[in-house]
Amino acid sequence: MKKIFTISALAAAFSLQAQFTVSIQAPADFKDQDAILYTLNGSKDIIVTKEQSKNNTWTFKYPKNYLGMMKVYFPNSNNTFNFISENKNVSVKLETQANKIKDIIYLDEANDIMSELQEGSQKKELILPALAQIKEYYKDNTEFGKALKTEINRLSGNASGIDQAQHPFIYFYNTNYSKFLSGDASKKINQEEIINFIDKSNDMLETSSLLRPILVSYLNSGGNTNVTASVDKLLDRLKVETPRGQAVLSELIDIFDVYDMQDFKDKYLNLAKNLKCTITDRLASTLKSNANVEMGAVFPNYKFNSPVNTTAKSLQDIKADKKVVIFWSSTCSHCESELPQLLAKYSDLKAKNVQIVGLSLDVDKDSYSKKIAAFPWINDSEFKGWNSTYVDTYNVHATPTYFILDANNKIISKPEHVGDVLEYFKLK
């Protein structure tokens, strides 16, 4: 199995004349210096480059054609926002408060249009049904009745009048979102239509953020009893030797992981492992993150950020007969119910020389600190939420996620729930 190597010398690429620039302005009291630019491949963010602030402005130079979703992330404050590129200069002004983004003002035409369309789409989905019900109680000839009718007509309007030549990505996104994901029951799309769309779409499918939800819709349309037949039909059409086929295969493996469909995940992960063709970066990353957490694999080391209840510098520095690693969050309702059960048996686990390590996906430091005050085990967090480095490394899709390691840091169990952890140690 070979891997396709894309241009790795980004520095060399960026020395060329930029195809377009992304300019971000922030107020003087916004304290972040570093900002990271991402593009999108399916549902995976791809790092492009990092820039430092100059007079509270970040300027990214993108060297190639790109039509699709982009993201800028400020790692120090964990601020992030999304926008689009239509291969033209992007200009954004941020309004902030207490070092958090409060509002985003899009100064370029494409993002201004896209922002208005998405705001209108949200109102159409959330507000329009309520207004239609309210209208039944008001006569059309009253002032409020007239205002209701005007607003209903405005929200019901068709936003498809986008010039495809002028705004190709906006046209692609809104047309296909409306067709496949709007939830309009009158527009039932069959599997063949979805297959044809995925097969015939240009590269904007991968950069649009539509691929994963459309695949979920496709699987749902086939029913729970026909998952294998649906997936095989789709992959046979796309051919897994192609970049599109491998992008879809990667997304499907992740979908089965997220929805705890282990048998299907294993089946198609094995298909990916056994490919003899050249594989794409996207599929390679899926294979790597899954290989990191296979049964029997040595758990990749993690260097602690600011650990509590230990002097160890990294995960592998911790000496114990066994370790229970938990990925959790103070805002996770399942963690709220499961971790106290672990706490109740903590003394018994320590007596067996079992060490617990909690790696948090929190963003708010105060919330995290209050919660870990009750947890006597080792705790650490990057305070970056789902942007934490260990999300990709350990293939984390949900909280809580558990791993049990032996003294040599090999994965010996992957419990689904806290009850499975306690049962493994015969404490249930």
C-alpha positions as CSV (number, residue, x, y, z in Angstrom):
1,M,0.0,0.0,0.0
2,K,1.6,3.2,-1.1
3,K,0.8,6.7,-0.1
4,I,0.3,9.7,-2.3
5,F,2.6,12.5,-1.2
6,T,1.1,15.9,-1.8
7,I,3.4,19.0,-1.9
8,S,5.1,18.7,1.4
9,A,7.4,21.8,1.0
10,L,4.7,24.3,1.9
11,A,7.3,27.0,2.4
12,A,8.4,26.6,-1.3
13,A,4.8,26.8,-2.4
14,F,4.1,29.9,-0.4
15,S,7.1,31.6,-1.9
16,L,5.2,31.7,-5.2
17,Q,2.7,34.4,-5.9
18,A,-0.4,33.9,-3.9
19,Q,-3.6,32.9,-5.7
20,F,-5.6,34.9,-3.1
21,T,-5.1,36.2,0.4
22,V,-7.1,35.9,3.6
23,S,-7.0,39.0,5.8
24,I,-8.3,39.0,9.4
25,Q,-8.6,42.2,11.5
26,A,-9.1,42.2,15.2
27,P,-9.4,44.9,17.9
28,A,-6.2,46.1,19.7
29,D,-7.2,44.4,22.9
30,F,-7.5,41.0,21.3
31,K,-4.4,39.3,22.8
32,D,-3.7,36.3,20.5
33,Q,-0.7,36.5,18.3
34,D,-0.8,33.2,16.4
35,A,-3.5,32.1,14.0
36,I,-3.8,28.9,12.0
37,L,-5.5,28.6,8.6
38,Y,-7.3,25.4,7.6
39,T,-8.9,24.1,4.5
40,L,-11.4,21.2,4.5
41,N,-11.3,17.6,3.1
42,G,-14.6,15.9,3.8
43,S,-15.1,16.5,7.5
44,K,-11.4,16.8,8.2
45,D,-9.7,20.2,8.8
46,I,-6.3,20.4,7.0
47,I,-3.7,22.8,8.3
48,V,-2.4,25.2,5.7
49,T,-0.1,27.6,7.5
50,K,0.3,29.6,10.7
51,E,0.8,33.4,10.8
52,Q,1.5,35.9,13.5
53,S,-0.3,39.2,14.1
54,K,1.0,42.4,12.6
55,N,-0.8,45.4,14.1
56,N,-3.7,43.0,15.0
57,T,-4.0,41.8,11.4
58,W,-3.3,38.4,10.1
59,T,-2.6,37.9,6.4
60,F,-2.5,34.4,4.9
61,K,-1.4,33.9,1.3
62,Y,-2.9,30.9,-0.4
63,P,-0.9,29.7,-3.4
64,K,-3.5,27.6,-5.3
65,N,-7.0,27.6,-6.5
66,Y,-9.4,26.7,-3.7
67,L,-13.2,26.9,-3.6
68,G,-14.7,25.7,-0.3
69,M,-14.9,26.1,3.4
70,M,-12.0,27.4,5.4
71,K,-11.3,28.0,9.1
72,V,-9.1,30.2,11.2
73,Y,-8.2,29.0,14.7
74,F,-6.6,31.1,17.4
75,P,-4.9,28.4,19.6
76,N,-4.1,30.5,22.7
77,S,-7.7,31.6,23.3
78,N,-9.4,28.7,21.5
79,N,-11.4,31.0,19.2
80,T,-12.4,29.8,15.8
81,F,-14.6,30.9,12.9
82,N,-15.5,29.6,9.5
83,F,-15.7,31.3,6.1
84,I,-15.6,30.4,2.4
85,S,-13.2,30.9,-0.4
86,E,-14.2,31.4,-4.0
87,N,-10.5,31.8,-5.1
88,K,-10.8,35.5,-4.4
89,N,-9.4,37.7,-1.6
90,V,-11.2,37.2,1.8
91,S,-11.5,40.0,4.3
92,V,-12.9,39.6,7.8
93,K,-13.2,42.0,10.7
94,L,-13.7,40.5,14.2
95,E,-15.5,42.1,17.1
96,T,-14.3,40.7,20.4
97,Q,-15.0,40.9,24.1
98,A,-12.9,39.5,26.9
99,N,-10.6,37.9,24.3
100,K,-13.6,36.0,22.8
101,I,-15.0,36.5,19.3
102,K,-18.4,38.2,19.7
103,D,-19.2,39.0,16.1
104,I,-17.8,38.4,12.6
105,I,-18.1,41.1,9.9
106,Y,-17.4,39.7,6.4
107,L,-16.1,42.5,4.2
108,D,-15.7,40.5,1.0
109,E,-18.7,39.9,-1.3
110,A,-18.7,36.1,-1.3
111,N,-18.7,35.7,2.5
112,D,-21.2,38.5,3.0
113,I,-23.6,36.8,0.6
114,M,-23.0,33.3,2.2
115,S,-23.6,34.7,5.7
116,E,-26.9,36.3,4.7
117,L,-28.0,33.1,3.0
118,Q,-27.2,30.9,6.0
119,E,-28.9,33.3,8.4
120,G,-31.9,33.3,6.1
121,S,-31.8,29.5,5.9
122,Q,-31.7,29.2,9.7
123,K,-34.7,31.5,10.1
124,K,-36.6,29.6,7.4
125,E,-36.0,26.3,9.2
126,L,-36.5,27.5,12.8
127,I,-38.8,30.6,12.6
128,L,-41.0,30.1,9.6
129,P,-43.0,27.1,11.0
130,A,-43.8,29.2,14.1
131,L,-44.9,32.2,12.2
132,A,-47.2,30.1,10.0
133,Q,-48.9,28.8,13.2
134,I,-49.2,32.3,14.7
135,K,-50.7,33.7,11.5
136,E,-53.7,31.5,12.0
137,Y,-54.8,33.7,14.9
138,Y,-54.5,37.0,13.1
139,K,-56.5,38.4,10.3
140,D,-54.7,39.5,7.1
141,N,-56.2,43.0,7.3
142,T,-54.7,43.8,10.7
143,E,-51.4,45.6,11.0
144,F,-49.8,42.6,12.7
145,G,-51.4,40.2,10.3
146,K,-49.9,42.2,7.3
147,A,-46.5,42.2,9.0
148,L,-46.7,38.5,9.6
149,K,-47.6,37.8,6.0
150,T,-44.7,40.0,4.7
151,E,-42.2,38.2,6.9
152,I,-43.6,34.8,5.9
153,N,-43.3,35.6,2.2
154,R,-39.8,36.9,2.7
155,L,-38.6,33.8,4.6
156,S,-40.4,31.6,2.1
157,G,-38.5,33.1,-0.8
158,N,-36.2,31.1,-2.9
159,A,-32.5,31.9,-2.4
160,S,-31.4,30.0,-5.5
161,G,-31.0,33.1,-7.6
162,I,-27.2,32.9,-7.2
163,D,-25.1,33.5,-10.3
164,Q,-23.2,30.3,-10.7
165,A,-20.5,31.9,-12.8
166,Q,-19.9,34.7,-10.3
167,H,-20.3,32.6,-7.1
168,P,-19.7,28.9,-8.0
169,F,-19.1,27.6,-4.4
170,I,-22.2,29.5,-3.0
171,Y,-24.3,28.1,-5.8
172,F,-22.9,24.5,-5.3
173,Y,-23.4,24.6,-1.5
174,N,-26.9,26.1,-1.3
175,T,-28.3,24.2,-4.3
176,N,-27.1,20.8,-2.9
177,Y,-27.9,21.6,0.7
178,S,-31.4,22.4,-0.3
179,K,-31.7,19.3,-2.4
180,F,-30.2,16.7,-0.1
181,L,-30.3,18.1,3.5
182,S,-33.0,20.6,3.9
183,G,-35.4,18.1,5.5
184,D,-38.2,18.9,3.2
185,A,-40.3,15.8,3.3
186,S,-41.8,16.6,-0.1
187,K,-38.4,16.2,-1.7
188,K,-37.6,12.5,-1.1
189,I,-34.2,11.7,-2.6
190,N,-33.5,8.1,-3.5
191,Q,-30.2,6.3,-3.2
192,E,-29.5,6.3,-6.9
193,E,-29.8,10.1,-7.0
194,I,-27.3,10.5,-4.1
195,I,-24.9,8.0,-5.7
196,N,-25.0,10.0,-9.0
197,F,-24.4,13.2,-7.1
198,I,-21.4,11.9,-5.2
199,D,-20.0,10.2,-8.3
200,K,-20.4,13.2,-10.6
201,S,-19.6,16.2,-8.3
202,N,-16.5,18.2,-8.7
203,D,-13.9,18.7,-5.9
204,M,-16.2,21.2,-4.1
205,L,-17.9,18.1,-2.6
206,E,-14.9,17.5,-0.4
207,T,-14.4,21.1,0.5
208,S,-18.1,22.0,1.1
209,S,-18.7,20.2,4.5
210,L,-21.7,18.4,2.7
211,L,-20.1,15.0,2.2
212,R,-20.5,13.5,5.6
213,P,-24.2,14.6,6.2
214,I,-25.1,13.4,2.7
215,L,-23.5,10.1,3.4
216,V,-25.5,9.8,6.7
217,S,-28.6,10.6,4.7
218,Y,-27.7,8.0,2.1
219,L,-27.2,5.3,4.8
220,N,-30.5,6.3,6.5
221,S,-32.3,6.0,3.1
222,G,-31.2,2.4,2.8
223,G,-32.4,1.4,6.2
224,N,-30.6,-0.4,9.1
225,T,-30.9,-3.8,7.5
226,N,-29.2,-2.9,4.2
227,V,-26.1,-1.0,5.4
228,T,-23.6,-3.4,3.7
229,A,-25.5,-3.5,0.5
230,S,-25.8,0.3,0.4
231,V,-22.1,0.9,1.1
232,D,-21.0,-1.7,-1.4
233,K,-23.2,-0.3,-4.0
234,L,-21.8,3.2,-3.5
235,L,-18.1,2.1,-3.4
236,D,-18.5,-0.1,-6.5
237,R,-19.7,2.9,-8.4
238,L,-17.0,5.3,-7.0
239,K,-14.1,2.7,-7.1
240,V,-11.9,2.8,-3.9
241,E,-8.8,3.2,-6.1
242,T,-9.9,6.8,-6.9
243,P,-9.5,9.9,-4.6
244,R,-13.3,10.3,-4.4
245,G,-13.8,6.7,-3.5
246,Q,-11.1,6.9,-0.7
247,A,-12.6,10.1,0.6
248,V,-16.0,8.4,0.9
249,L,-14.4,5.3,2.5
250,S,-12.6,7.5,5.1
251,E,-15.8,9.3,6.0
252,L,-17.8,6.0,6.2
253,I,-15.2,4.5,8.6
254,D,-15.5,7.6,10.8
255,I,-19.3,7.6,10.6
256,F,-19.5,3.9,11.8
257,D,-17.1,4.9,14.6
258,V,-19.2,7.8,15.7
259,Y,-22.4,5.8,15.7
260,D,-20.8,2.8,17.4
261,M,-21.4,0.5,14.4
262,Q,-18.3,-1.6,15.2
263,D,-18.9,-4.5,12.8
264,F,-19.3,-2.1,9.8
265,K,-16.3,-0.1,10.9
266,D,-14.1,-3.2,11.1
267,K,-15.3,-4.4,7.7
268,Y,-14.5,-1.2,5.8
269,L,-11.4,-0.4,7.8
270,N,-10.0,-3.8,6.8
271,L,-10.9,-3.0,3.2
272,A,-8.9,0.2,3.5
273,K,-6.0,-1.6,5.1
274,N,-5.8,-4.2,2.3
275,L,-5.8,-1.7,-0.6
276,K,-2.9,-2.3,-3.0
277,C,-3.4,1.0,-4.8
278,T,-1.8,4.4,-4.0
279,I,-3.7,5.9,-1.1
280,T,-4.6,9.5,-0.5
281,D,-3.5,11.6,2.5
282,R,-7.1,11.7,3.7
283,L,-7.4,7.9,3.9
284,A,-3.8,7.6,5.3
285,S,-4.8,9.8,8.2
286,T,-7.8,7.7,9.0
287,L,-5.7,4.5,8.9
288,K,-3.1,6.0,11.2
289,S,-5.5,7.3,13.8
290,N,-7.2,3.9,13.9
291,A,-3.9,2.0,14.0
292,N,-2.8,4.1,17.0
293,V,-5.7,2.6,19.1
294,E,-5.9,-1.0,17.9
295,M,-6.0,-3.7,20.4
296,G,-2.4,-4.7,21.2
297,A,-0.9,-1.4,19.9
298,V,1.4,0.6,22.0
299,F,-0.6,3.7,23.1
300,P,1.1,6.8,21.6
301,N,2.8,8.8,24.2
302,Y,1.3,12.2,25.3
303,K,3.4,14.9,26.9
304,F,1.3,16.6,29.6
305,N,0.3,20.2,29.4
306,S,-0.3,21.1,33.1
307,P,-1.0,17.9,34.9
308,V,-2.6,17.6,38.3
309,N,-1.9,14.9,40.9
310,T,1.4,13.8,39.3
311,T,5.0,14.8,38.8
312,A,5.2,12.7,35.6
313,K,6.0,14.7,32.4
314,S,4.2,12.3,30.0
315,L,1.8,9.4,29.9
316,Q,4.6,6.9,29.5
317,D,6.4,8.2,32.6
318,I,3.6,6.9,34.8
319,K,4.5,3.6,36.4
320,A,1.6,1.3,37.1
321,D,0.6,-2.3,36.5
322,K,-2.3,-0.9,34.4
323,K,-3.6,2.5,33.4
324,V,-7.1,3.6,32.6
325,V,-7.1,6.5,30.2
326,I,-10.3,8.5,30.0
327,F,-11.2,11.2,27.4
328,W,-13.9,13.3,29.0
329,S,-15.4,16.8,29.5
330,S,-17.0,18.7,32.4
331,T,-19.9,19.5,30.0
332,C,-20.5,15.9,29.0
333,S,-23.7,14.5,30.6
334,H,-22.5,10.9,30.2
335,C,-19.3,11.8,32.0
336,E,-21.4,13.4,34.8
337,S,-23.1,10.0,35.4
338,E,-20.1,7.6,34.8
339,L,-17.1,9.2,36.4
340,P,-18.5,9.2,40.0
341,Q,-18.9,5.4,39.6
342,L,-15.2,5.3,38.9
343,L,-14.5,7.6,41.9
344,A,-16.4,5.2,44.2
345,K,-14.0,2.4,43.3
346,Y,-10.8,4.5,43.1
347,S,-9.3,3.1,46.3
348,D,-9.9,-0.5,45.1
349,L,-8.2,0.4,41.7
350,K,-5.2,1.9,43.5
351,A,-4.9,-1.2,45.6
352,K,-4.5,-3.1,42.4
353,N,-1.8,-0.6,41.2
354,V,-4.1,0.8,38.6
355,Q,-3.6,4.4,37.7
356,I,-6.3,6.6,36.1
357,V,-5.5,9.4,33.7
358,G,-8.2,11.8,32.6
359,L,-7.5,13.9,29.5
360,S,-10.1,16.6,29.2
361,L,-11.7,18.1,26.1
362,D,-12.8,21.1,28.1
363,V,-12.5,24.7,26.9
364,D,-13.4,26.6,30.1
365,K,-10.7,26.3,32.7
366,D,-12.9,27.2,35.7
367,S,-15.4,24.5,34.9
368,Y,-12.6,22.0,34.5
369,S,-10.9,23.0,37.7
370,K,-14.1,22.7,39.7
371,K,-14.8,19.3,38.4
372,I,-11.3,17.8,38.9
373,A,-11.3,19.0,42.5
374,A,-13.3,15.8,43.2
375,F,-11.1,13.5,41.1
376,P,-7.9,12.3,42.8
377,W,-6.5,10.8,39.7
378,I,-4.1,12.4,37.2
379,N,-5.9,15.1,35.1
380,D,-4.7,17.2,32.3
381,S,-6.3,19.4,29.6
382,E,-5.2,21.6,26.7
383,F,-8.4,23.7,27.0
384,K,-8.9,23.4,23.3
385,G,-12.0,21.2,23.2
386,W,-12.3,19.2,20.0
387,N,-9.2,21.0,18.7
388,S,-7.1,19.2,21.3
389,T,-4.1,17.4,19.8
390,Y,-5.2,14.1,21.3
391,V,-8.5,14.0,19.4
392,D,-6.8,12.9,16.2
393,T,-4.0,11.0,17.8
394,Y,-6.3,8.7,19.7
395,N,-9.2,8.7,17.3
396,V,-11.6,10.2,19.8
397,H,-15.2,10.7,18.6
398,A,-17.2,10.9,21.8
399,T,-16.9,11.4,25.5
400,P,-16.3,9.5,27.7
401,T,-13.9,7.3,25.8
402,Y,-11.9,4.7,27.7
403,F,-8.7,2.7,27.1
404,I,-7.0,0.2,29.5
405,L,-3.2,-0.1,29.1
406,D,-0.8,-2.6,30.5
407,A,2.5,-1.8,32.3
408,N,4.1,-1.4,28.9
409,N,1.4,0.9,27.6
410,K,-0.1,-1.6,25.3
411,I,-3.9,-1.4,24.7
412,I,-5.5,-4.4,26.4
413,S,-9.1,-3.3,26.5
414,K,-11.3,-0.6,25.0
415,P,-14.4,-0.5,27.3
416,E,-17.5,1.2,26.1
417,H,-18.8,2.3,29.5
418,V,-17.6,2.7,33.0
419,G,-19.4,-0.6,33.9
420,D,-17.1,-2.4,31.5
421,V,-14.0,-0.8,33.2
422,L,-15.1,-2.0,36.6
423,E,-16.0,-5.4,35.3
424,Y,-12.6,-5.7,33.7
425,F,-11.0,-5.3,37.2
426,K,-13.7,-7.5,38.8
427,L,-15.0,-4.6,40.9
428,K,-18.6,-4.7,39.7
